[in-house]
């Protein structure tokens, strides 16, 4: 595969990029769409919904904080990149324009997890260092492309519970998507986290699963490294206008072919490996499997989207507004952190899954794939159905093995410690 991205020769170039400062105010940004909050979008049934009231009482929240919309890479499938056919994610202020000390308002949350997000959040390490002391009781997560990991102070690294590093499988796949030399750099930096920083938290290989991925080979490769605790992925799907654009290659003849011959077959093979290991008392850290097993083994019905978006997961934009998801900046905010009467408890259950997911036969098993793919519907009804078939197959694959999983847990109760994952919403969305 020919590399289509920028060649990375050393880390110094990325550090130089980190020094770039862009003057910006909301008034001179023609792309800022959200200058006031549309209160009509708030859920009117909160007072009468028992789930909403439970969420408010539990007061458990995942808070994304978008530190910048800028990035030091130009990945081929990203809305922050140069491909104009992909939905643009950079519609907000490119840099933070509010007083980050206002984040202190979230210290009132009873059980708070914070995920630093971008763009590339490590371009703004000074903001991470400024925000962490404001929320002394929070659990901290980081989603990063990994290029600037070694710019973090070891004591800051150890403050994180979870670090998700973007790596798409083996060297050829990762370098094709993200840039020449990225794979080796990321492995080196992740070893640095473990060996130099003594990071003992959850290190996650976070894949974007695209048309060049053989999901089985990609996941098994990352697990075989013995470096990552878990592997998670999101499908490169429904963010552009042509369903087959990045799925027509040497591996497949379009998305449907890839889905049927590569992806769903790979999920079945991964589950076979998962079960073989489970019989021997080992739990493979495959996040989409674990997240659903955690739900199914308890016999629970999924009443809200598993990523939490709009129910108990929210994002602080670079402009100081609150929206339901960091990758959906084109939708109106639901609150303004800068207002004196801001109350975080009013955020819970603001927006629920809608559209075709509401009529789906497995809604109470998966919770809905994506709050905003439902709204954008880039691939149309036919494309959406094909994407949903990946979720149907994932759910069925787990259900087909659920009785044996329960039996193995009865025989070895210690397995539940590892099957019950994640322990809190650590920004792994569960449903790819």
C-alpha positions as CSV (number, residue, x, y, z in Angstrom):
1,X,0.0,0.0,0.0
2,X,1.3,3.4,-0.9
3,X,1.6,5.8,2.0
4,X,-0.6,8.8,1.3
5,X,0.2,10.8,4.4
6,X,2.9,13.1,5.7
7,X,6.2,11.5,6.5
8,X,7.2,11.9,10.1
9,X,11.0,12.0,10.5
10,X,11.3,12.9,14.2
11,X,9.4,14.2,17.2
12,X,11.0,17.6,17.0
13,X,8.8,18.6,14.1
14,X,5.8,17.9,16.2
15,X,7.1,19.9,19.1
16,X,7.7,22.8,16.7
17,X,4.0,22.6,15.7
18,X,3.1,22.7,19.3
19,X,4.5,26.2,19.6
20,X,2.3,27.6,16.8
21,X,-0.2,30.1,18.3
22,X,-3.3,31.2,16.5
23,X,-5.0,34.4,17.6
24,X,-8.8,33.7,17.6
25,X,-12.0,35.1,19.0
26,X,-15.5,33.9,18.4
27,X,-16.4,37.2,16.6
28,X,-13.9,36.6,13.8
29,X,-14.7,33.0,13.1
30,X,-17.2,32.5,10.4
31,X,-17.5,28.8,11.2
32,X,-18.8,29.3,14.7
33,X,-22.5,28.3,14.4
34,X,-23.4,28.3,18.1
35,X,-23.6,31.6,19.8
36,X,-26.6,30.9,21.9
37,X,-28.2,27.8,23.4
38,X,-31.4,26.5,21.8
39,X,-33.4,25.6,24.9
40,X,-36.1,24.0,22.7
41,X,-33.9,21.0,22.2
42,X,-33.9,20.0,25.9
43,X,-35.7,16.9,26.9
44,X,-39.1,18.0,28.2
45,X,-39.9,14.7,30.0
46,X,-37.1,14.7,32.5
47,X,-39.2,15.3,35.6
48,X,-41.4,12.2,34.8
49,X,-38.7,9.8,33.5
50,X,-37.4,7.4,36.2
51,X,-34.2,6.8,34.3
52,X,-33.5,10.5,34.2
53,X,-34.1,10.8,37.9
54,X,-31.8,7.8,38.6
55,X,-29.0,9.4,36.5
56,X,-29.4,12.7,38.4
57,X,-29.4,10.9,41.8
58,X,-26.3,8.8,40.9
59,X,-24.6,11.9,39.5
60,X,-22.1,9.9,37.4
61,X,-20.7,11.6,34.4
62,X,-18.2,11.3,31.6
63,X,-17.0,14.8,30.6
64,X,-15.0,15.2,27.4
65,X,-12.9,18.4,27.3
66,X,-11.9,19.4,23.8
67,X,-8.6,21.3,24.2
68,X,-8.0,22.2,20.6
69,X,-9.4,21.4,17.2
70,X,-5.9,21.3,15.7
71,X,-4.0,18.2,15.1
72,X,-0.4,17.4,14.2
73,X,-1.3,14.5,11.8
74,X,-3.4,14.3,8.6
75,X,-5.0,10.9,8.8
76,X,-6.8,9.9,5.6
77,X,-10.2,9.2,7.2
78,X,-10.5,12.1,9.6
79,X,-12.9,15.0,9.5
80,X,-10.1,17.2,10.9
81,X,-8.0,16.3,7.9
82,X,-7.7,17.7,4.4
83,X,-10.2,15.3,2.7
84,X,-13.2,17.6,1.9
85,X,-15.5,14.6,1.2
86,X,-15.5,13.7,4.9
87,X,-17.7,15.5,7.4
88,X,-15.8,18.5,8.9
89,X,-15.2,18.2,12.6
90,X,-13.5,21.6,12.9
91,X,-16.5,23.8,13.0
92,X,-15.8,25.3,16.5
93,X,-13.2,27.7,17.6
94,X,-9.9,26.0,16.8
95,X,-8.5,27.0,20.2
96,X,-10.0,27.4,23.7
97,X,-11.4,30.9,24.1
98,X,-13.0,30.6,27.6
99,X,-11.5,30.6,31.1
100,X,-10.7,27.0,31.8
101,X,-11.0,27.7,35.5
102,X,-14.7,27.4,34.9
103,X,-14.2,23.6,34.6
104,X,-14.1,23.7,38.4
105,X,-17.9,23.8,38.3
106,X,-17.8,20.1,37.4
107,X,-16.0,19.3,40.7
108,X,-19.6,19.1,42.1
109,X,-20.2,15.9,40.2
110,X,-20.4,13.0,42.6
111,X,-18.6,10.5,40.3
112,X,-16.7,12.2,37.4
113,X,-14.6,10.9,34.6
114,X,-12.8,13.4,32.4
115,X,-11.4,12.6,28.9
116,X,-9.1,15.1,27.3
117,X,-9.9,15.2,23.6
118,X,-9.1,17.1,20.4
119,X,-7.9,17.6,17.7
120,X,-4.8,16.4,19.4
121,X,-5.1,17.2,23.1
122,X,-1.3,16.8,23.7
123,X,-0.8,20.0,21.6
124,X,-2.1,21.7,24.7
125,X,-0.4,19.9,27.6
126,X,-0.4,23.2,29.6
127,X,-4.2,23.1,29.7
128,X,-4.2,19.5,31.0
129,X,-1.8,20.5,33.7
130,X,-4.1,23.5,34.5
131,X,-7.3,21.5,34.6
132,X,-6.3,18.4,36.5
133,X,-5.9,20.2,39.9
134,X,-9.4,21.8,39.4
135,X,-11.0,18.3,39.6
136,X,-9.1,16.5,42.3
137,X,-11.7,13.7,42.6
138,X,-12.0,12.9,38.9
139,X,-10.8,9.9,37.0
140,X,-8.8,11.1,34.0
141,X,-8.7,9.6,30.5
142,X,-6.7,10.7,27.4
143,X,-7.5,10.0,23.7
144,X,-4.3,10.8,21.8
145,X,-2.6,10.0,18.5
146,X,0.5,9.3,20.7
147,X,3.0,11.4,18.8
148,X,3.6,13.8,21.8
149,X,3.2,11.3,24.6
150,X,6.9,11.7,25.7
151,X,6.2,15.5,26.2
152,X,4.1,14.6,29.2
153,X,5.7,14.7,32.7
154,X,5.7,11.2,34.2
155,X,3.8,12.4,37.2
156,X,1.0,13.7,34.9
157,X,1.0,10.3,33.1
158,X,0.4,8.5,36.4
159,X,-2.6,10.7,37.0
160,X,-4.4,9.0,34.2
161,X,-6.6,6.0,34.8
162,X,-7.0,5.3,31.0
163,X,-4.9,6.3,28.0
164,X,-6.3,5.5,24.5
165,X,-3.6,5.5,21.8
166,X,-4.7,5.6,18.2
167,X,-3.1,2.7,16.4
168,X,-4.9,0.8,13.6
169,X,-3.3,-2.6,13.7
170,X,0.0,-3.7,12.3
171,X,2.8,-1.5,11.0
172,X,1.6,-1.4,7.4
173,X,-2.0,-0.6,8.2
174,X,-1.2,2.1,10.8
175,X,1.4,3.8,8.7
176,X,-0.9,3.8,5.6
177,X,-3.7,5.5,7.6
178,X,-1.7,7.8,9.9
179,X,1.7,8.4,8.4
180,X,5.0,6.7,7.7
181,X,6.9,5.7,10.8
182,X,3.9,6.2,13.1
183,X,3.6,2.5,14.2
184,X,7.2,2.2,15.5
185,X,6.9,5.6,17.2
186,X,3.7,4.6,18.9
187,X,5.1,1.3,20.2
188,X,8.2,3.1,21.5
189,X,6.1,5.7,23.2
190,X,3.7,3.2,24.8
191,X,6.7,1.2,26.2
192,X,7.9,4.5,27.6
193,X,4.6,4.9,29.4
194,X,5.1,1.5,31.0
195,X,8.8,1.4,31.6
196,X,9.8,5.0,32.4
197,X,6.6,6.5,33.7
198,X,5.5,3.3,35.5
199,X,2.0,3.8,34.1
200,X,-0.1,1.0,35.6
201,X,-3.5,2.2,34.3
202,X,-5.5,0.9,31.4
203,X,-3.6,1.3,28.1
204,X,-6.0,0.9,25.2
205,X,-5.1,0.4,21.5
206,X,-7.8,2.5,19.9
207,X,-8.3,1.5,16.2
208,X,-10.1,3.2,13.4
209,X,-11.3,0.1,11.5
210,X,-11.3,1.1,7.8
211,X,-11.4,-0.6,4.4
212,X,-7.8,-1.8,4.6
213,X,-8.3,-3.5,8.0
214,X,-8.7,-7.2,8.4
215,X,-10.3,-6.9,11.8
216,X,-9.2,-10.3,13.0
217,X,-5.6,-9.8,12.0
218,X,-5.5,-6.2,13.4
219,X,-7.0,-7.1,16.8
220,X,-4.9,-10.3,17.3
221,X,-1.8,-8.4,16.3
222,X,-2.3,-5.7,18.9
223,X,-3.2,-8.2,21.6
224,X,-0.1,-10.3,20.8
225,X,2.2,-7.4,21.6
226,X,1.5,-7.8,25.4
227,X,1.6,-4.0,25.6
228,X,-2.1,-3.0,25.6
229,X,-4.6,-4.0,28.3
230,X,-7.5,-3.6,25.8
231,X,-8.2,-3.1,22.1
232,X,-11.2,-1.0,21.0
233,X,-12.2,0.2,17.5
234,X,-14.7,2.3,15.7
235,X,-15.8,1.7,12.2
236,X,-14.8,4.2,9.5
237,X,-18.5,4.4,8.5
238,X,-21.2,7.0,7.8
239,X,-19.0,10.1,8.0
240,X,-18.7,10.7,4.2
241,X,-20.9,10.7,1.2
242,X,-19.8,7.6,-0.6
243,X,-20.2,4.2,1.2
244,X,-17.6,2.5,-1.0
245,X,-15.0,5.3,-1.3
246,X,-12.5,3.8,1.2
247,X,-13.7,0.2,1.0
248,X,-12.8,-0.5,-2.6
249,X,-9.2,-1.8,-2.7
250,X,-7.1,-5.0,-2.8
251,X,-9.0,-6.3,0.2
252,X,-12.6,-5.8,-0.8
253,X,-14.9,-4.5,-3.5
254,X,-16.9,-2.0,-1.5
255,X,-18.2,-1.8,2.0
256,X,-20.8,-4.6,1.7
257,X,-18.2,-7.0,0.4
258,X,-15.8,-5.9,3.2
259,X,-18.5,-6.3,5.8
260,X,-19.6,-9.7,4.7
261,X,-16.2,-11.3,3.9
262,X,-13.8,-9.5,6.2
263,X,-15.5,-7.8,9.1
264,X,-18.3,-10.1,10.2
265,X,-16.2,-13.2,9.5
266,X,-13.4,-11.6,11.6
267,X,-15.7,-11.0,14.5
268,X,-16.7,-14.7,14.5
269,X,-13.1,-15.7,14.6
270,X,-12.3,-13.3,17.4
271,X,-15.1,-14.7,19.5
272,X,-13.7,-18.2,18.9
273,X,-10.3,-17.1,20.2
274,X,-12.1,-15.3,23.1
275,X,-13.9,-18.4,24.1
276,X,-10.9,-20.6,23.8
277,X,-9.0,-18.3,26.2
278,X,-11.9,-18.0,28.6
279,X,-12.0,-21.8,28.9
280,X,-8.4,-21.5,30.1
281,X,-9.2,-18.8,32.6
282,X,-8.0,-15.9,30.5
283,X,-10.0,-12.9,29.4
284,X,-9.0,-11.2,26.1
285,X,-9.3,-7.4,26.4
286,X,-11.6,-6.9,23.4
287,X,-13.7,-4.0,24.4
288,X,-16.8,-4.4,22.2
289,X,-17.1,-8.0,23.5
290,X,-16.6,-7.1,27.1
291,X,-18.9,-4.1,27.1
292,X,-21.8,-6.2,25.8
293,X,-21.0,-9.3,27.9
294,X,-21.1,-7.0,31.0
295,X,-24.7,-6.1,30.1
296,X,-25.9,-9.4,28.8
297,X,-24.6,-11.5,31.7
298,X,-26.6,-9.4,34.2
299,X,-29.7,-9.7,32.0
300,X,-30.1,-6.0,31.8
301,X,-32.0,-4.1,29.1
302,X,-30.1,-1.3,27.5
303,X,-32.1,1.9,28.0
304,X,-29.6,4.4,26.9
305,X,-26.9,4.5,24.2
306,X,-23.9,2.7,25.7
307,X,-21.4,5.6,24.9
308,X,-23.5,7.8,27.2
309,X,-23.8,10.6,24.7
310,X,-26.6,12.9,25.7
311,X,-27.6,10.9,28.7
312,X,-24.6,10.9,31.1
313,X,-21.7,11.9,28.8
314,X,-21.0,15.4,27.5
315,X,-18.4,17.6,26.0
316,X,-17.0,21.1,26.7
317,X,-16.3,22.7,23.4
318,X,-13.4,25.1,22.8
319,X,-15.9,27.9,23.1
320,X,-17.1,26.9,26.5
321,X,-20.4,25.5,25.4
322,X,-21.7,22.0,26.3
323,X,-22.7,19.6,23.7
324,X,-23.5,15.9,23.8
325,X,-20.5,14.5,21.8
326,X,-17.1,15.9,20.8
327,X,-17.4,14.5,17.3
328,X,-20.7,16.3,16.5
329,X,-19.8,19.9,16.7
330,X,-22.4,20.9,14.0
331,X,-25.3,20.3,16.4
332,X,-26.4,23.0,18.7
333,X,-25.1,23.1,22.3
334,X,-27.3,22.2,25.2
335,X,-25.8,24.6,27.8
336,X,-23.2,27.3,28.3
337,X,-20.5,26.7,31.0
338,X,-19.9,30.5,31.1
339,X,-23.3,31.3,32.6
340,X,-23.6,32.0,36.3
341,X,-26.6,29.7,36.7
342,X,-24.9,26.7,35.0
343,X,-26.0,23.5,36.7
344,X,-24.4,20.2,35.6
345,X,-27.4,18.2,36.8
346,X,-29.6,19.8,34.2
347,X,-27.5,18.1,31.5
348,X,-28.5,14.5,32.3
349,X,-30.7,12.8,29.7
350,X,-30.8,15.9,27.5
351,X,-30.8,14.0,24.2
352,X,-31.9,10.5,23.5
353,X,-31.4,8.1,20.6
354,X,-33.9,8.9,17.8
355,X,-34.7,8.0,14.2
356,X,-34.6,4.5,12.9
357,X,-32.9,3.1,16.0
358,X,-36.1,3.6,18.0
359,X,-37.9,1.0,15.9
360,X,-35.0,-1.5,15.9
361,X,-35.6,-5.0,17.3
362,X,-32.3,-5.0,19.2
363,X,-32.4,-1.5,20.6
364,X,-32.5,-2.8,24.2
365,X,-29.4,-4.9,23.5
366,X,-27.2,-2.4,21.8
367,X,-28.7,1.0,22.9
368,X,-28.2,2.4,19.4
369,X,-25.0,2.7,17.4
370,X,-24.6,6.5,17.3
371,X,-26.6,9.5,18.3
372,X,-25.5,11.5,15.4
373,X,-25.0,9.0,12.6
374,X,-28.8,8.7,13.0
375,X,-29.2,12.4,12.3
376,X,-26.7,12.8,9.5
377,X,-27.5,9.6,7.7
378,X,-24.6,10.2,5.2
379,X,-24.9,6.8,3.6
380,X,-28.7,6.8,3.2
381,X,-31.0,4.0,4.3
382,X,-29.3,1.3,2.4
383,X,-25.9,2.1,3.8
384,X,-27.2,2.5,7.3
385,X,-28.8,-1.0,7.1
386,X,-25.4,-2.5,6.1
387,X,-23.6,-0.8,8.9
388,X,-26.3,-2.0,11.4
389,X,-25.7,-5.5,10.2
390,X,-22.3,-5.4,11.8
391,X,-24.0,-4.6,15.1
392,X,-26.6,-7.4,14.6
393,X,-23.7,-9.8,14.0
394,X,-21.7,-8.7,17.0
395,X,-24.8,-9.0,19.3
396,X,-25.7,-12.4,17.9
397,X,-22.1,-13.7,18.2
398,X,-22.0,-12.9,21.9
399,X,-25.5,-14.2,22.5
400,X,-24.6,-17.5,20.9
401,X,-21.9,-17.9,23.5
402,X,-23.6,-16.4,26.5
403,X,-24.7,-19.6,28.1
404,X,-21.2,-21.0,28.1
405,X,-19.8,-17.7,29.4
406,X,-22.2,-17.8,32.3
407,X,-21.2,-21.4,33.0
408,X,-17.5,-20.6,33.0
409,X,-18.2,-17.7,35.4
410,X,-20.1,-20.0,37.7
411,X,-17.1,-22.3,37.7
412,X,-14.6,-19.5,38.1
413,X,-16.2,-16.4,39.7
414,X,-12.9,-14.5,39.5
415,X,-13.4,-14.1,35.8
416,X,-16.1,-11.5,36.5
417,X,-13.4,-9.1,37.7
418,X,-12.2,-8.9,34.1
419,X,-15.4,-9.5,32.2
420,X,-17.1,-6.5,34.0
421,X,-15.6,-3.9,31.8
422,X,-15.3,-1.0,31.7
423,X,-15.6,-0.2,35.4
424,X,-16.7,3.3,34.5
425,X,-17.3,5.1,31.3
426,X,-13.8,5.5,30.1
427,X,-14.8,6.9,26.6
428,X,-14.8,3.4,24.9
429,X,-18.1,3.6,23.1
430,X,-18.6,-0.3,23.2
431,X,-20.6,-0.4,19.9
432,X,-18.2,0.0,16.9
